[in-house]
Amino acid sequence: MQPVKTKGEIEKAAKKTVEALYGTDIRDFKIRVLFPFPSELKHDSWDVQVTFLQNKLQYTVDLIIQEEDGKVTNARLIDTMTPLSALTNFSP
């Protein structure tokens, strides 16, 4: 696998992982937060929090991506919610 050092490379690796876990029918994929891991002074990975929409729900997923080879060592779902834009179309 390729090293991931730039934000573009990190986004590409994160999106590939999310598509493998959730399928390719996702929209509005974004990096929400990006941190060096375990610390800024000495890191070997990236802690990446991403958001995306799928089936009228917004997902937030946290990934740990190895900088050296782009492998994901941890992935966890943080939150699933109905986006506010979907609620504005709601009529009681």
Residue pairs with C-beta under 8 A, 6 or more apart in sequence:
1 69
1 70
1 71
2 9
2 13
2 69
2 70
3 9
3 67
3 68
3 69
3 70
4 10
4 12
4 13
4 46
4 65
4 66
4 67
4 70
5 67
7 31
7 34
9 70
10 31
10 34
10 46
10 48
10 65
11 29
11 31
13 65
13 70
13 72
14 31
14 48
14 50
14 63
14 65
15 29
15 50
17 63
17 65
17 72
17 75
18 26
18 29
18 50
18 52
18 61
18 63
19 26
21 61
21 75
22 52
22 54
22 59
23 54
25 54
25 55
26 52
26 53
26 54
27 52
27 53
27 54
28 51
28 52
28 53
29 50
29 51
29 52
30 50
30 51
30 52
31 48
31 49
31 50
32 49
32 50
32 51
32 60
33 47
33 48
33 49
34 46
34 47
34 48
34 49
35 46
35 47
36 43
36 45
36 46
36 47
37 43
37 44
37 45
37 46
37 47
37 64
38 44
38 45
43 67
44 66
44 67
44 68
45 64
45 65
45 66
45 67
45 73
46 63
46 64
46 65
46 67
47 62
47 63
47 64
48 62
48 63
48 64
48 65
49 60
49 61
49 62
49 63
49 78
50 60
50 61
50 63
51 58
51 59
51 60
51 61
52 58
52 59
52 61
53 59
53 83
56 82
56 83
56 86
57 80
57 81
57 82
57 83
58 79
58 80
58 81
58 82
58 83
59 77
59 79
59 80
60 77
60 78
60 79
60 80
61 75
61 76
61 77
61 78
62 74
62 75
62 76
62 78
63 72
63 74
63 75
64 72
64 73
64 74
64 75
65 71
65 72
65 73
66 72
66 73
